[in-house]
Amino acid sequence: MARQALLLVGLLASMLATLIGCGNSARATPGLGTVHGKITLNGKPLPNMLIRFETDETHSSFARSDAEGFYKAMYFVDLEGVKVGPCTARVSFDPSLGIKNVPARYSSESELKFIVNSGHNEYDINMTSN
């Protein structure tokens, strides 16, 4: 019985430590800049496109465009931003749109390169089908 009580106390202490450590303040985040913009194909807004923002580290930021093609990049689900410095954006699609593929120059071999500065960054992605 004493052993079970000790295990229960240990389990509760472990859960409490996990809960306390899960807040935003406990996460290590690099310097971030907010990134937002509009994604178009041949001048027409693209809804529900998935955009990955890759920097020199292993953590990427992500965005999904809204019905009018606007997006904002998120570092975490509840934290907007992209790591400050050189960045490559890679576009992929939501299969529900009926788009069969995204040209390699915007996805796997992306030419979408820019510098993220601290503060606000507007980066429009103007894709063409040619």
BALOBA-1460 file (C-alpha; in Angstrom, 3 decimals):
// residues 130
<rec num="1" residu="m" x="0.000" y="0.000" z="0.000"/>
<rec num="2" residu="a" x="2.819" y="2.411" z="0.858"/>
<rec num="3" residu="r" x="4.458" y="1.595" z="-2.473"/>
<rec num="4" residu="q" x="1.228" y="2.352" z="-4.366"/>
<rec num="5" residu="a" x="0.865" y="5.669" z="-2.539"/>
<rec num="6" residu="l" x="4.459" y="6.561" z="-3.405"/>
<rec num="7" residu="l" x="3.850" y="5.708" z="-7.080"/>
<rec num="8" residu="l" x="0.684" y="7.810" z="-7.078"/>
<rec num="9" residu="v" x="2.515" y="10.801" z="-5.566"/>
<rec num="10" residu="g" x="5.300" y="10.410" z="-8.128"/>
<rec num="11" residu="l" x="2.800" y="10.226" z="-10.983"/>
<rec num="12" residu="l" x="0.939" y="13.318" z="-9.760"/>
<rec num="13" residu="a" x="4.199" y="15.257" z="-9.335"/>
<rec num="14" residu="s" x="5.254" y="14.283" z="-12.851"/>
<rec num="15" residu="m" x="1.907" y="15.403" z="-14.303"/>
<rec num="16" residu="l" x="2.090" y="18.708" z="-12.418"/>
<rec num="17" residu="a" x="5.618" y="19.385" z="-13.695"/>
<rec num="18" residu="t" x="4.472" y="18.648" z="-17.242"/>
<rec num="19" residu="l" x="1.480" y="20.979" z="-16.968"/>
<rec num="20" residu="i" x="3.566" y="23.803" z="-15.538"/>
<rec num="21" residu="g" x="6.174" y="23.366" z="-18.265"/>
<rec num="22" residu="c" x="3.683" y="23.472" z="-21.157"/>
<rec num="23" residu="g" x="2.982" y="27.206" z="-21.220"/>
<rec num="24" residu="n" x="4.291" y="29.589" z="-23.899"/>
<rec num="25" residu="s" x="6.973" y="30.891" z="-21.557"/>
<rec num="26" residu="a" x="8.547" y="27.447" z="-21.288"/>
<rec num="27" residu="r" x="9.057" y="27.084" z="-25.055"/>
<rec num="28" residu="a" x="12.346" y="28.158" z="-26.505"/>
<rec num="29" residu="t" x="11.654" y="30.357" z="-29.524"/>
<rec num="30" residu="p" x="14.206" y="32.114" z="-31.718"/>
<rec num="31" residu="g" x="13.796" y="35.721" z="-32.832"/>
<rec num="32" residu="l" x="10.649" y="35.774" z="-34.934"/>
<rec num="33" residu="g" x="9.147" y="38.108" z="-37.489"/>
<rec num="34" residu="t" x="5.515" y="37.955" z="-38.522"/>
<rec num="35" residu="v" x="4.945" y="36.964" z="-42.147"/>
<rec num="36" residu="h" x="1.676" y="37.463" z="-43.989"/>
<rec num="37" residu="g" x="0.582" y="37.954" z="-47.562"/>
<rec num="38" residu="k" x="-1.563" y="36.712" z="-50.398"/>
<rec num="39" residu="i" x="-1.060" y="33.714" z="-52.669"/>
<rec num="40" residu="t" x="-2.288" y="33.819" z="-56.269"/>
<rec num="41" residu="l" x="-2.080" y="31.732" z="-59.435"/>
<rec num="42" residu="n" x="-2.144" y="33.758" z="-62.658"/>
<rec num="43" residu="g" x="-3.474" y="36.691" z="-60.629"/>
<rec num="44" residu="k" x="-6.361" y="34.776" z="-59.024"/>
<rec num="45" residu="p" x="-6.437" y="34.171" z="-55.236"/>
<rec num="46" residu="l" x="-5.805" y="30.587" z="-54.134"/>
<rec num="47" residu="p" x="-7.754" y="29.406" z="-51.073"/>
<rec num="48" residu="n" x="-6.663" y="26.530" z="-48.829"/>
<rec num="49" residu="m" x="-3.083" y="26.395" z="-50.068"/>
<rec num="50" residu="l" x="-0.508" y="25.078" z="-47.618"/>
<rec num="51" residu="i" x="2.711" y="27.067" z="-47.273"/>
<rec num="52" residu="r" x="5.793" y="25.881" z="-45.395"/>
<rec num="53" residu="f" x="8.443" y="28.428" z="-44.378"/>
<rec num="54" residu="e" x="11.862" y="26.787" z="-43.980"/>
<rec num="55" residu="t" x="14.782" y="28.512" z="-42.302"/>
<rec num="56" residu="d" x="18.251" y="27.318" z="-41.332"/>
<rec num="57" residu="e" x="16.891" y="25.319" z="-38.415"/>
<rec num="58" residu="t" x="14.823" y="22.153" z="-38.176"/>
<rec num="59" residu="h" x="11.591" y="23.884" z="-37.092"/>
<rec num="60" residu="s" x="9.449" y="25.283" z="-39.918"/>
<rec num="61" residu="s" x="6.519" y="27.661" z="-39.798"/>
<rec num="62" residu="f" x="3.288" y="26.926" z="-41.656"/>
<rec num="63" residu="a" x="0.311" y="28.780" z="-43.120"/>
<rec num="64" residu="r" x="-2.955" y="27.978" z="-44.889"/>
<rec num="65" residu="s" x="-4.512" y="30.553" z="-47.184"/>
<rec num="66" residu="d" x="-8.082" y="31.666" z="-46.544"/>
<rec num="67" residu="a" x="-10.936" y="31.963" z="-49.072"/>
<rec num="68" residu="e" x="-9.382" y="35.132" z="-50.545"/>
<rec num="69" residu="g" x="-5.816" y="33.774" z="-50.687"/>
<rec num="70" residu="f" x="-4.545" y="35.610" z="-47.602"/>
<rec num="71" residu="y" x="-2.308" y="33.812" z="-45.111"/>
<rec num="72" residu="k" x="-0.295" y="34.364" z="-41.934"/>
<rec num="73" residu="a" x="2.588" y="32.131" z="-40.914"/>
<rec num="74" residu="m" x="2.481" y="30.333" z="-37.563"/>
<rec num="75" residu="y" x="5.563" y="29.154" z="-35.652"/>
<rec num="76" residu="f" x="3.400" y="27.215" z="-33.195"/>
<rec num="77" residu="v" x="-0.370" y="26.729" z="-33.332"/>
<rec num="78" residu="d" x="-0.727" y="29.670" z="-30.960"/>
<rec num="79" residu="l" x="2.348" y="31.726" z="-31.929"/>
<rec num="80" residu="e" x="2.569" y="33.719" z="-35.155"/>
<rec num="81" residu="g" x="5.922" y="34.111" z="-36.900"/>
<rec num="82" residu="v" x="8.893" y="32.784" z="-38.841"/>
<rec num="83" residu="k" x="12.502" y="32.699" z="-37.652"/>
<rec num="84" residu="v" x="14.356" y="35.876" z="-38.615"/>
<rec num="85" residu="g" x="16.844" y="35.386" z="-41.476"/>
<rec num="86" residu="p" x="16.925" y="33.655" z="-44.869"/>
<rec num="87" residu="c" x="13.777" y="31.687" z="-45.659"/>
<rec num="88" residu="t" x="12.412" y="29.453" z="-48.411"/>
<rec num="89" residu="a" x="8.655" y="29.127" z="-48.884"/>
<rec num="90" residu="r" x="7.271" y="25.867" z="-50.321"/>
<rec num="91" residu="v" x="3.693" y="25.646" z="-51.533"/>
<rec num="92" residu="s" x="1.538" y="22.539" z="-51.567"/>
<rec num="93" residu="f" x="-2.152" y="22.087" z="-52.188"/>
<rec num="94" residu="d" x="-5.234" y="20.866" z="-50.480"/>
<rec num="95" residu="p" x="-6.489" y="17.963" z="-52.665"/>
<rec num="96" residu="s" x="-10.071" y="19.157" z="-52.208"/>
<rec num="97" residu="l" x="-9.301" y="22.084" z="-54.552"/>
<rec num="98" residu="g" x="-8.908" y="19.872" z="-57.588"/>
<rec num="99" residu="i" x="-5.415" y="21.216" z="-58.276"/>
<rec num="100" residu="k" x="-3.337" y="18.315" z="-59.526"/>
<rec num="101" residu="n" x="0.088" y="19.704" z="-58.632"/>
<rec num="102" residu="v" x="2.097" y="22.787" z="-57.801"/>
<rec num="103" residu="p" x="4.998" y="23.549" z="-60.173"/>
<rec num="104" residu="a" x="8.345" y="22.438" z="-58.709"/>
<rec num="105" residu="r" x="9.652" y="26.031" z="-58.778"/>
<rec num="106" residu="y" x="7.141" y="26.799" z="-56.005"/>
<rec num="107" residu="s" x="7.361" y="23.497" z="-54.105"/>
<rec num="108" residu="s" x="10.118" y="20.867" z="-54.139"/>
<rec num="109" residu="e" x="12.616" y="23.123" z="-55.986"/>
<rec num="110" residu="s" x="11.235" y="26.375" z="-54.643"/>
<rec num="111" residu="e" x="12.487" y="29.687" z="-55.974"/>
<rec num="112" residu="l" x="10.463" y="31.483" z="-53.284"/>
<rec num="113" residu="k" x="13.347" y="32.824" z="-51.194"/>
<rec num="114" residu="f" x="13.312" y="35.936" z="-49.045"/>
<rec num="115" residu="i" x="14.688" y="37.444" z="-45.842"/>
<rec num="116" residu="v" x="12.488" y="37.546" z="-42.739"/>
<rec num="117" residu="n" x="13.138" y="40.654" z="-40.659"/>
<rec num="118" residu="s" x="12.039" y="41.233" z="-37.071"/>
<rec num="119" residu="g" x="8.670" y="42.964" z="-36.990"/>
<rec num="120" residu="h" x="6.116" y="42.669" z="-39.757"/>
<rec num="121" residu="n" x="6.910" y="41.160" z="-43.184"/>
<rec num="122" residu="e" x="4.539" y="41.099" z="-46.136"/>
<rec num="123" residu="y" x="5.379" y="38.415" z="-48.687"/>
<rec num="124" residu="d" x="2.968" y="37.861" z="-51.550"/>
<rec num="125" residu="i" x="3.336" y="34.647" z="-53.542"/>
<rec num="126" residu="n" x="2.400" y="35.308" z="-57.168"/>
<rec num="127" residu="m" x="2.567" y="31.976" z="-58.977"/>
<rec num="128" residu="t" x="2.125" y="31.475" z="-62.716"/>
<rec num="129" residu="s" x="1.186" y="28.277" z="-64.504"/>
<rec num="130" residu="n" x="3.841" y="28.727" z="-67.239"/>
